Amino acid sequence: IAWVSDADGESDIWITAAGGHGTARRLTDLGPGYRHTLRWSPDSEKIAFADQTLSFHILDIDSKAVTTIDRSEREPMDIGLEKKPISDYSWSPDGRFLAYSKIGLDMVSRVWIHDLDTGESHDVSDGRFNDFGPVFAPDGRHLLFISNRHFRPTLGDFEWEMVYKDLAGIYALTLQADGQALLPLLSDEVASVGADKIPSRTKNEKTESVTVGIDWDGLAHRLEALPLEAGNYRHLSAIENKILYLNGSDGDFNPFEFRALAPQELAAFDLSDREESTLVKKVDGYRVAADGRHLVWRRGAKTGIKKVGSSGPRFAAMAEKKEKTDTLDLERLVVTIDPRAEWAQVYDEAWRLERDFYYDPGMNGLDWPAVGQQYRALVKRATCAQDMRYILGELIGELSTSHTYASSGARRLKADRVNVGMLGADFSPDKDHWKITKIYDVADWNREILPPLTRPGIKAGEGLYLMAVNGDKVTTHQEPYAWFQGLAGVPTRLTLNNSPSFEGAWDITVKPLRSERRLRYQAWVEHNRKIADEASGGTIGYLHFPDTYLGSAAEFPRQYYSQVMKDGLIIDGRFNGGGLDPDIFLARLAKKPLSYWTRRYSADQQTPWYVSRAHMVCLTNRQAGSGGDELPFEFREKGMGPVIGTRTWGGLVGISMFLSLMDGSGLTAPDYRIYTTDGRWTIENEGVTPDIEVELDPTEMLKGHDAQLQKAIEVLMEKIKTEPVTAPTHPPFPEGK
């Protein structure tokens, strides 16, 4: 068994006998660095591994020599740090070759094969598509890999735009020029006898004595596709007569992204009957045993073992039947933990992770060893996981960098939470009773939220008194929400009246919300839109961006298309929680008409159709950060208009996934930072300073007066007055031409 351990202070590779007997041996003394993703060679004489420098290496067990094989020139963003370097390498059956993928400067991922005998690496991709996840077939005749090359556009229902989903297919290269295809064509006679009569390709062959030969000339053209639907394939494995892989319904824009993928289907393609079958419906990952006959799968806290060495038409039914019985019972596993020893290891590893992954090798000018020593003295005083979280937070806080977060371990006290039903209303006390002073509704175009008190047939309104909930009298000796504990999503009987009395009261039945946050947000957006519309006589539109991710991806089309013909647009990026690069939204806003078309009976039409000719301003404030910093920055860089408000949060470094630690806690290591096109650091610890600075008065804001919004309206009205937005008219129709 080989593993990575920091027992001697740095992450090095250790081995011991598989049975657990004997003494563990450290094979490497590599100094600072983060090593991971170990892969044994078939003869157990070598181990391939990766590190944080985007490189991967081979360790010789006997000599302990380490040879660097290759290094990626670029890295994917926003994924697990262990996935950034070359990490999908696979040994050939005879141990002579290593297949892997790496990303070049052109951002294209190619499959390479390294020959250990010659020391040369060969590019076996054609360079047009993202190829990754290569594995050798057990007989050494083929190399299989995943490639994103199925470009079947999904056209937008609203405008002319294309989205590409389900890009991946599984492909095979025939390694020798005179070799047979992985799936040779079958004659009519063979096909007619039934799939169960097709002889196995490798039935009588011994893979132990395989010698792999590769004819490099023309290799990239000896390509065939497995007869599978295009999908989102990941984690390819090849065992005798069978190909295993993950496939998910949710894709992502990054072929190496694992964080955003929901549990995927673990499936197998049988090379004998050429049929696909599902092994486990939902898994987070899996690994194949060395004998190729069993695999272990994981889904959340569940782990299972499945036999995969059989094949034929009964295989799919067997796999479906055994999924439940294959789950391992891990409840009986007991581990004794020494918290203080564990916390000492957790602290040291956290310190090293920042050292190895922080984007600036100079650690922002800090003496990082001295900082580590300073806070290490506090670890022995820790008494619980929350103490350790505080210490780690203080440690990484010394970097004076945004996006430095620490999370507590799994072993922490958890209080049972009781939900509280929400009505989407404001209350005010009136003597001993609660009066409904405001009911929050949503715009007519958005009925995804169903406000409890505004549903059709419900007799409720502002100014009414809430007299009872499910028959229990409501008074002001407690806040009104005390009567709604545990009622979220539960049909609830409310007693209402026009006066603080039960005489003449009536009952209604509602289903309280679990949260009214989105309801209040939508009401705020609609309020601002109406303010801009009324103040400008209908010439100025208003859009709010809550984040630079899925929230705005949903809100943008709801708000934009109905206002595309306005003369002015307010782009409100205040309170923006960030996410990803906002360019996807700004690129749409920045598009302008390229031509116009006249028609006989209708108004002339612009192309593209849904683009705005409006003057624009961008609102921002100190509660906008990360992608919320980048939104006004890019808005100004594109010359789209002035930025109004207050300076933004000032946090624009990037982080990949949380790094897990021994006790289940985690932390982030900011591993990339923004700079301008002319080579200047920007935004991080500075923020974006507006062109027109306007402070918000909280008291006035509560009264409904938004000084920043009013300033945006004022600026746009003046701009529209001095530079009216007009469209051209077509010239006279030609005569006799």
C-alpha positions in Angstrom: 0.0 0.0 0.0 1.3 3.5 -0.9 0.1 6.7 0.6 1.1 10.3 1.2 1.9 11.2 4.8 3.3 14.3 6.5 4.5 12.3 9.5 8.0 13.7 9.1 6.8 17.3 8.5 6.3 17.4 4.7 4.0 15.4 2.3 6.0 12.4 1.2 5.3 9.0 -0.2 5.3 6.0 2.1 4.6 2.3 1.6 3.9 -0.8 3.7 2.8 -4.4 3.2 -0.9 -4.6 2.1 -1.7 -6.8 5.1 -0.7 -4.2 7.6 2.3 -6.2 8.8 5.8 -4.8 8.8 7.3 -1.4 9.1 6.2 1.6 7.0 8.9 3.0 4.8 9.3 6.6 3.6 10.4 6.5 -0.1 10.8 10.2 -0.8 12.3 13.2 0.9 11.1 15.9 -1.5 10.9 18.9 0.8 8.2 21.5 0.6 5.2 20.6 -1.6 1.9 18.9 -1.9 1.9 15.4 -3.4 -1.2 13.4 -4.3 -2.9 11.1 -6.8 -0.7 8.0 -6.5 -0.9 5.3 -9.3 1.0 2.0 -9.0 2.6 0.6 -12.1 1.3 -2.9 -13.0 4.6 -4.5 -11.9 4.5 -2.6 -8.6 8.0 -1.2 -9.3 7.0 2.4 -9.8 4.5 5.0 -8.6 3.2 7.9 -10.6 2.2 11.0 -8.6 1.4 14.7 -9.0 2.2 17.9 -7.1 1.1 21.5 -6.8 3.4 22.7 -9.5 1.1 21.2 -12.2 3.7 18.5 -12.8 3.6 14.7 -12.5 6.4 12.4 -11.8 7.5 8.7 -11.5 9.0 7.3 -8.4 11.2 4.2 -8.7 10.5 2.0 -5.6 14.0 0.4 -5.5 16.2 3.3 -6.2 13.8 6.0 -4.8 14.7 8.1 -7.8 12.0 10.6 -8.9 11.7 11.5 -12.6 9.6 14.4 -13.7 7.5 13.4 -16.8 5.6 16.5 -17.8 3.9 19.7 -16.6 0.7 21.5 -17.6 1.1 25.0 -19.1 -2.3 26.2 -17.9 -4.7 25.0 -15.2 -8.5 24.9 -14.9 -10.0 27.4 -12.6 -12.4 27.0 -9.6 -11.9 23.2 -9.2 -10.2 21.1 -6.6 -6.5 21.9 -6.3 -5.7 18.2 -6.7 -7.4 18.3 -10.1 -5.4 21.2 -11.5 -2.1 19.5 -12.4 -1.8 16.5 -14.7 -3.7 13.9 -12.6 -5.5 11.6 -15.0 -2.5 9.4 -15.9 -2.9 5.7 -16.6 -0.3 2.9 -16.9 -0.1 0.6 -19.9 -0.5 -3.1 -18.9 3.2 -3.8 -19.3 4.2 -0.6 -17.4 6.2 0.8 -20.3 3.8 3.7 -21.2 1.9 6.3 -19.2 -1.1 8.0 -20.8 -2.2 11.4 -19.5 -3.8 14.7 -20.6 -2.5 18.2 -20.1 -3.7 21.7 -21.0 -1.6 23.7 -23.4 -1.2 27.5 -23.7 -4.0 27.4 -26.3 -6.3 26.1 -23.4 -6.9 22.9 -25.3 -6.5 19.6 -23.4 -4.6 17.0 -25.3 -3.9 13.3 -24.6 -0.2 12.4 -24.4 1.6 9.0 -24.1 5.0 8.9 -22.3 7.4 6.1 -23.3 9.5 5.2 -20.2 12.1 3.3 -22.4 12.9 6.4 -24.6 11.9 9.1 -22.2 9.8 10.8 -24.9 6.2 12.0 -24.7 4.0 11.9 -27.7 0.9 14.1 -28.4 -1.7 11.7 -29.7 -4.6 14.2 -30.0 -5.4 16.2 -33.1 -5.6 19.4 -31.0 -9.1 20.5 -32.0 -11.0 19.3 -29.0 -10.6 18.8 -25.3 -9.4 15.2 -24.9 -8.9 13.8 -21.4 -9.1 10.8 -19.0 -7.1 8.3 -21.1 -6.9 4.6 -20.1 -5.3 1.6 -21.8 -7.4 -1.4 -22.6 -6.3 -4.5 -20.6 -5.0 -6.2 -23.7 -2.8 -3.2 -24.6 -4.2 -2.8 -28.1 -6.2 0.3 -27.6 -6.2 3.6 -25.7 -9.6 4.9 -24.6 -10.3 8.5 -23.7 -13.1 11.1 -23.3 -13.4 14.0 -25.7 -15.7 17.0 -25.9 -16.5 17.0 -29.6 -20.3 16.6 -29.9 -21.4 20.1 -30.8 -25.1 20.0 -31.2 -26.5 23.5 -30.4 -29.5 24.1 -28.2 -31.1 27.2 -29.6 -32.6 29.8 -27.2 -36.4 30.1 -27.2 -36.2 33.8 -26.8 -33.5 35.0 -29.1 -30.8 33.8 -31.5 -28.2 32.2 -29.2 -26.6 28.8 -28.9 -25.7 26.7 -25.9 -23.7 23.5 -26.2 -24.5 20.7 -23.7 -23.7 17.0 -23.5 -20.4 17.5 -25.4 -18.5 14.3 -24.4 -18.1 11.0 -26.1 -15.8 8.0 -25.5 -13.3 7.2 -28.1 -10.6 4.5 -28.8 -7.3 4.7 -30.6 -5.9 1.5 -32.2 -2.3 1.6 -31.1 -0.8 -0.5 -33.9 -1.1 0.3 -37.6 -2.2 -3.3 -38.4 -4.4 -3.6 -35.3 -8.0 -4.5 -35.2 -10.6 -1.9 -34.2 -11.9 -2.1 -30.7 -15.4 -2.8 -32.1 -14.9 -4.4 -35.5 -17.8 -4.5 -37.9 -20.0 -7.6 -37.5 -21.3 -9.6 -40.5 -25.0 -10.2 -40.8 -24.5 -13.8 -39.8 -22.7 -12.9 -36.5 -25.2 -10.2 -35.7 -28.1 -12.5 -36.3 -27.1 -15.1 -33.7 -27.7 -12.7 -30.8 -25.4 -10.7 -28.7 -24.8 -13.5 -26.2 -23.2 -15.6 -28.9 -20.6 -13.0 -29.9 -17.2 -14.3 -28.7 -15.3 -12.3 -26.2 -12.3 -10.5 -27.7 -10.0 -11.4 -24.8 -11.6 -14.7 -23.6 -8.5 -16.8 -24.0 -5.8 -14.2 -23.6 -3.6 -13.5 -20.5 -3.2 -9.9 -19.9 -0.3 -10.6 -17.5 2.1 -11.2 -20.4 0.9 -8.3 -22.5 3.6 -6.4 -24.4 2.3 -3.0 -25.7 3.5 -1.8 -29.0 2.6 1.6 -30.5 3.0 2.8 -34.1 3.1 6.6 -33.6 2.7 7.5 -37.3 -1.0 8.1 -38.0 -2.1 7.2 -34.5 -4.4 10.1 -34.0 -6.3 9.0 -37.2 -6.9 5.4 -36.0 -9.9 6.6 -34.0 -13.3 5.2 -33.4 -16.2 6.3 -31.3 -18.1 4.0 -28.9 -21.8 3.7 -29.8 -22.9 5.8 -26.8 -25.1 8.9 -26.7 -23.2 12.2 -26.2 -23.1 13.0 -22.5 -21.1 14.4 -19.6 -18.6 11.6 -19.2 -16.0 11.5 -16.4 -13.6 9.0 -14.8 -13.1 6.4 -17.5 -11.8 2.9 -16.6 -11.1 -0.2 -18.7 -11.4 -3.7 -17.4 -11.5 -7.0 -19.3 -14.3 -6.8 -21.9 -15.9 -3.8 -20.3 -15.6 0.0 -20.1 -16.7 1.8 -17.0 -17.5 5.5 -16.6 -19.5 8.2 -14.9 -22.2 10.1 -16.7 -24.2 13.0 -15.3 -27.3 14.9 -16.4 -25.7 18.2 -15.4 -22.8 19.3 -17.4 -20.5 22.3 -16.8 -18.4 24.6 -18.8 -15.2 23.1 -17.5 -14.4 19.5 -18.5 -12.4 19.0 -15.3 -15.0 20.5 -13.0 -16.1 18.1 -10.2 -17.5 20.5 -7.6 -20.6 21.5 -9.5 -21.6 18.1 -10.7 -24.5 16.4 -9.0 -24.2 12.6 -8.2 -23.6 10.8 -11.5 -24.6 7.5 -12.9 -21.9 4.7 -12.8 -22.3 2.8 -16.0 -20.6 0.1 -18.0 -20.4 -0.6 -21.7 -19.9 -4.3 -22.5 -17.6 -5.0 -25.5 -19.2 -8.4 -26.0 -22.9 -7.6 -26.5 -22.2 -3.9 -27.1 -24.8 -2.8 -24.6 -24.7 -0.1 -21.9 -25.9 -0.9 -18.4 -26.2 1.0 -15.2 -24.2 -0.2 -12.2 -25.1 2.3 -9.6 -27.7 5.1 -10.3 -26.0 7.8 -8.3 -22.4 8.0 -7.1 -19.9 10.7 -6.3 -17.0 8.6 -7.4 -15.6 5.1 -7.7 -12.3 3.1 -7.9 -11.6 -0.2 -9.6 -9.7 -2.9 -7.7 -6.3 -4.1 -9.0 -7.8 -7.4 -10.3 -10.4 -5.5 -12.4 -13.2 -7.7 -11.0 -14.5 -5.4 -8.2 -15.0 -1.7 -7.6 -15.8 0.5 -4.7 -18.3 3.4 -5.1 -19.2 6.3 -2.9 -22.3 8.4 -2.6 -22.3 10.9 0.3 -21.7 8.9 3.4 -22.5 5.6 1.7 -19.8 3.3 0.4 -20.4 0.1 -1.5 -18.5 -2.7 -3.3 -19.7 -4.2 -6.6 -18.5 -7.1 -8.6 -17.9 -6.1 -12.3 -16.1 -9.1 -13.6 -19.1 -10.7 -15.3 -20.6 -9.7 -18.7 -23.4 -10.6 -21.1 -27.1 -9.7 -21.3 -27.8 -10.7 -17.6 -25.2 -8.2 -16.3 -27.4 -5.2 -16.3 -30.2 -6.9 -14.4 -27.8 -8.3 -11.9 -26.2 -4.9 -11.3 -29.6 -3.2 -10.7 -30.6 -5.9 -8.3 -27.5 -5.9 -6.2 -27.1 -2.1 -5.6 -28.8 -2.2 -2.2 -27.0 -5.3 -0.9 -23.6 -4.0 -2.0 -23.6 -1.1 0.4 -21.1 -1.5 3.2 -22.0 -1.1 6.8 -19.5 1.3 8.2 -21.3 2.1 11.4 -19.2 -0.6 13.2 -15.9 1.2 12.4 -14.6 2.9 15.5 -11.6 5.2 15.5 -10.0 6.6 18.6 -8.9 10.2 18.2 -6.4 12.3 20.2 -7.8 15.7 19.5 -4.7 17.6 20.6 -2.4 15.5 18.4 -4.9 15.9 15.5 -5.2 19.6 15.9 -1.4 20.0 15.8 -1.3 18.1 12.5 -4.3 20.1 11.2 -2.5 23.4 12.0 0.7 22.4 10.4 -1.0 21.1 7.2 -3.1 24.3 7.0 0.1 26.4 7.2 1.7 24.3 4.5 -1.3 24.5 2.2 -1.2 28.2 2.2 2.6 28.1 1.6 2.2 25.8 -1.3 -1.0 27.2 -3.0 -1.2 30.9 -2.2 -0.8 32.8 -5.5 2.1 34.9 -4.4 5.3 32.9 -3.6 6.4 35.7 -1.4 3.3 35.3 0.8 2.4 39.0 0.4 5.7 40.0 2.0 5.3 38.0 5.2 7.8 35.9 7.0 5.5 32.9 6.7 7.6 30.5 8.9 7.6 33.2 11.7 3.8 33.7 11.3 3.3 29.9 11.5 5.4 29.8 14.7 3.5 32.6 16.3 0.1 31.0 16.0 1.3 27.5 16.5 1.7 28.4 20.2 -2.1 28.8 20.5 -2.9 25.3 19.3 -2.0 23.7 22.6 -4.6 26.0 24.2 -7.4 24.9 21.9 -10.3 23.0 23.6 -12.7 22.5 20.8 -13.1 22.6 17.0 -14.4 26.2 17.2 -11.1 27.2 18.8 -9.2 25.6 16.0 -11.3 27.4 13.4 -10.6 30.7 15.1 -6.8 30.0 15.2 -6.8 29.0 11.5 -8.8 32.1 10.7 -6.3 34.3 12.4 -3.4 32.5 10.7 -4.6 33.0 7.2 -5.9 36.4 8.1 -2.3 37.5 8.4 -2.2 37.3 4.6 -4.4 40.4 4.4 -6.2 38.8 1.4 -9.9 38.4 0.7 -11.5 35.0 0.3 -9.5 33.4 3.1 -12.0 31.3 4.9 -11.7 28.6 7.5 -14.5 26.1 8.4 -14.9 24.0 11.5 -14.7 20.2 11.5 -17.6 17.8 11.5 -17.4 17.1 15.2 -19.1 20.2 16.5 -22.2 20.9 18.6 -25.3 21.2 16.5 -28.6 22.6 17.9 -31.8 21.3 16.4 -33.3 24.1 14.3 -37.0 24.7 14.2 -38.4 26.3 11.1 -40.6 29.4 11.3 -43.4 29.9 8.8 -43.3 33.3 7.1 -46.3 35.2 5.7 -44.4 37.8 3.6 -45.8 40.6 5.7 -44.8 43.4 8.1 -46.5 43.7 11.5 -46.8 46.6 13.9 -48.2 46.5 17.5 -51.5 48.1 18.1 -52.1 47.8 21.9 -52.3 44.1 22.6 -52.6 42.9 19.0 -50.5 42.7 15.9 -51.6 44.6 12.8 -50.6 43.7 9.2 -49.0 46.9 7.9 -47.6 45.7 4.6 -48.0 42.6 2.4 -45.2 41.8 0.0 -46.3 40.7 -3.4 -44.3 40.0 -6.5 -44.6 41.4 -10.0 -47.2 39.8 -12.3 -44.4 38.3 -14.4 -43.0 36.2 -11.6 -45.3 33.6 -10.0 -42.6 31.2 -9.0 -43.0 32.6 -5.5 -46.6 32.3 -4.1 -47.1 34.9 -1.4 -49.4 33.3 1.2 -51.6 36.3 1.7 -52.1 37.3 -1.9 -53.2 34.0 -3.4 -56.6 34.1 -5.2 -59.5 33.5 -2.9 -57.7 34.6 0.2 -59.4 37.4 2.1 -56.4 39.2 3.6 -55.0 42.7 3.3 -53.0 45.5 4.9 -54.6 47.0 7.9 -56.1 43.7 9.2 -55.4 42.3 12.6 -53.9 38.8 13.2 -56.1 37.5 16.0 -55.2 33.8 16.1 -53.1 31.1 14.5 -54.6 27.6 14.5 -57.0 28.7 17.2 -54.3 30.1 19.5 -54.8 33.7 20.4 -52.1 36.1 19.2 -51.0 39.0 21.4 -48.1 41.4 21.5 -46.6 39.7 24.6 -44.6 37.8 22.0 -43.5 38.6 18.5 -45.9 37.3 15.9 -43.5 34.7 14.5 -43.6 32.9 17.8 -46.9 31.4 16.7 -45.5 30.1 13.4 -42.8 27.8 14.8 -42.7 24.6 12.8 -45.4 25.8 10.4 -43.3 26.4 7.2 -45.0 24.6 4.3 -47.8 23.4 6.6 -51.5 24.4 5.9 -52.2 26.9 8.7 -55.5 28.5 9.9 -55.3 32.3 10.5 -58.0 34.3 12.2 -58.2 37.9 10.8 -60.4 40.9 11.5 -60.8 44.5 10.6 -60.6 45.5 14.3 -58.7 44.1 17.3 -61.6 41.8 18.3 -62.9 38.3 17.6 -66.3 39.6 16.9 -66.9 39.4 13.1 -63.5 37.7 12.6 -63.0 35.2 9.8 -60.6 32.3 9.1 -58.4 31.7 6.1 -56.0 28.8 5.4 -52.5 29.6 4.1 -49.3 27.7 3.7 -46.5 29.8 5.2 -43.1 30.1 3.5 -39.9 28.8 4.8 -38.2 32.0 3.8 -39.5 35.3 2.6 -36.1 36.6 1.6 -36.7 36.3 -2.1 -40.2 37.7 -1.8 -38.8 40.8 -0.1 -36.0 41.0 -2.6 -38.4 40.9 -5.6 -40.5 43.6 -4.0 -37.5 45.8 -3.5 -36.5 45.4 -7.2 -40.0 46.1 -8.4 -40.1 49.2 -6.2 -36.9 50.5 -7.7 -38.0 49.8 -11.2 -41.2 51.8 -10.6 -39.3 54.7 -9.1 -37.1 54.9 -12.2 -40.0 54.4 -14.6 -42.2 57.1 -13.0 -39.5 59.6 -12.5 -38.4 59.4 -16.1 -41.8 59.2 -17.7 -41.2 55.6 -18.8 -37.8 56.3 -20.5 -35.5 54.7 -17.9 -35.3 51.0 -17.1 -33.9 49.3 -14.1 -32.1 46.0 -13.6 -30.6 44.5 -10.4 -27.8 41.9 -10.3 -27.9 40.0 -7.0 -24.7 38.1 -7.9 -22.6 37.1 -10.8 -23.8 33.5 -10.9 -27.1 31.7 -11.0 -29.1 34.4 -9.3 -28.4 36.9 -12.0 -28.6 34.3 -14.7 -32.2 33.9 -13.7 -33.0 37.6 -13.0 -31.3 39.1 -16.0 -33.7 37.8 -18.7 -36.7 38.4 -16.4 -35.8 42.1 -16.1 -33.9 42.9 -19.3 -36.0 41.9 -22.3 -39.0 43.9 -21.4 -36.9 47.1 -21.0 -34.6 46.7 -24.0 -36.1 49.6 -25.9 -35.7 52.1 -23.0 -33.6 55.2 -23.6 -31.7 54.7 -20.3 -30.8 51.7 -18.2 -29.7 51.6 -14.5 -27.5 48.6 -13.9 -27.7 48.1 -10.1 -24.9 46.0 -8.8 -25.3 47.0 -5.2 -25.3 44.2 -2.6 -23.9 41.9 -5.3 -22.6 38.6 -3.7 -20.3 37.7 -6.6 -19.7 34.3 -8.1 -18.0 34.2 -11.5 -16.9 36.7 -14.1 -19.8 39.0 -14.9 -18.7 39.4 -18.6 -21.5 37.0 -19.7 -24.0 39.7 -18.6 -22.1 42.8 -19.6 -21.3 41.4 -23.1 -25.1 41.2 -23.6 -25.7 44.7 -22.4 -22.9 46.1 -24.5 -24.2 44.7 -27.8 -25.5 47.4 -30.1 -27.6 47.2 -33.3 -25.5 46.4 -36.4 -28.2 47.0 -39.0 -31.9 47.7 -39.5 -34.6 46.1 -41.6 -37.7 47.8 -43.0 -41.0 46.0 -43.5 -44.1 46.9 -45.4 -46.6 46.7 -42.6 -44.7 46.9 -39.3 -42.2 49.1 -37.6 -38.6 48.8 -38.7 -36.6 46.2 -36.9 -33.0 46.2 -35.6 -30.5 43.4 -35.8 -29.7 41.9 -33.4 -33.3 42.3 -32.2 -32.9 42.2 -28.4 -30.1 44.7 -27.9 -30.3 48.1 -26.2 -29.3 51.5 -27.6 -29.8 53.0 -24.1 -27.4 55.2 -22.1 -26.4 53.3 -19.0 -25.1 53.8 -15.5 -23.9 51.3 -12.9 -24.7 51.5 -9.2 -22.5 49.9 -6.7 -21.7 50.0 -2.9 -19.4 48.6 -0.2 -21.6 45.5 0.1 -20.7 44.5 -3.5 -17.8 42.1 -3.5 -15.8 39.6 -5.5 -17.8 39.3 -8.8 -19.6 42.3 -7.4 -16.3 44.2 -7.5 -15.7 43.0 -11.0 -19.1 44.1 -12.3 -18.5 47.9 -12.0 -14.8 47.4 -13.0 -15.7 45.7 -16.3 -18.6 48.1 -16.9 -16.2 51.0 -16.8 -13.5 49.2 -18.7 -16.0 48.6 -21.5 -16.9 52.3 -21.6 -20.5 51.5 -20.9 -21.1 54.5 -18.6 -20.3 56.1 -15.2 -20.2 54.2 -12.0 -22.3 55.7 -9.1 -22.3 54.9 -5.4 -19.6 54.0 -2.9 -16.4 52.1 -3.2 -16.8 48.3 -3.4 -15.6 45.6 -1.0 -12.3 45.1 -2.6 -11.9 41.4 -2.8 -10.8 39.9 -6.2 -8.5 37.0 -5.7 -9.8 33.6 -6.8 -10.2 30.4 -4.8 -10.6 26.9 -5.8 -12.4 24.4 -3.6 -12.0 24.2 0.2 -9.0 22.2 1.2 -10.1 19.4 3.6 -8.1 18.7 6.7 -7.8 15.7 9.0 -10.6 16.6 11.4 -13.1 17.5 8.7 -12.4 21.2 8.8 -11.2 23.1 5.8 -9.7 26.4 4.5 -9.2 28.2 1.3 -5.9 29.2 -0.3 -6.4 32.1 -2.7 -4.6 30.8 -5.8 -5.1 33.5 -8.4 -5.4 37.3 -8.5 -6.7 39.8 -11.1 -4.6 42.4 -12.8 -5.3 44.9 -15.6 -4.6 44.6 -19.4 -1.8 47.1 -18.9 -0.1 45.0 -16.2 -1.3 46.7 -12.9 -2.7 45.0 -9.8 -6.3 46.2 -9.2 -9.3 45.9 -7.0 -7.9 43.5 -4.3 -7.8 45.4 -1.0 -8.7 48.6 -3.0 -12.2 48.1 -4.4 -13.7 50.0 -7.3 -14.0 53.7 -6.7 -17.1 55.2 -8.4 -17.0 58.0 -10.8 -19.7 59.8 -8.8 -19.7 59.1 -5.1 -23.0 59.1 -3.3 -23.5 57.8 0.3 -26.6 56.2 1.5 -28.4 57.5 4.5 -29.9 54.4 6.2 -32.6 56.5 7.9 -33.7 57.9 4.5 -33.4 54.5 2.9 -35.9 53.1 5.4 -38.3 55.9 4.5 -38.0 54.8 0.8 -35.6 57.5 -0.4 -32.6 56.0 -2.2 -30.1 58.8 -2.9 -28.0 56.6 -5.1 -30.9 55.5 -7.3 -32.1 59.1 -7.5 -28.6 60.2 -8.7 -28.6 57.5 -11.3 -32.0 58.8 -12.6 -30.7 62.4 -12.6 -27.5 61.5 -14.6 -29.4 59.4 -17.2 -32.1 62.1 -17.7 -29.4 64.7 -18.4 -27.7 62.3 -20.8 -30.9 61.5 -22.6 -31.6 65.2 -22.9 -28.2 66.1 -24.3 -27.8 63.0 -26.4 -31.2 61.7 -27.4 -31.4 58.0 -28.3 -32.6 57.8 -31.9 -32.8 55.1 -34.6 -32.2 55.7 -38.3 -34.9 55.6 -40.8 -34.6 53.9 -44.1 -33.9 56.0 -47.2 -36.5 56.5 -50.0 -37.4 53.3 -51.8 -35.4 53.0 -55.1 -37.3 53.8 -58.3 -36.8 51.5 -61.2 -33.9 49.7 -59.6 
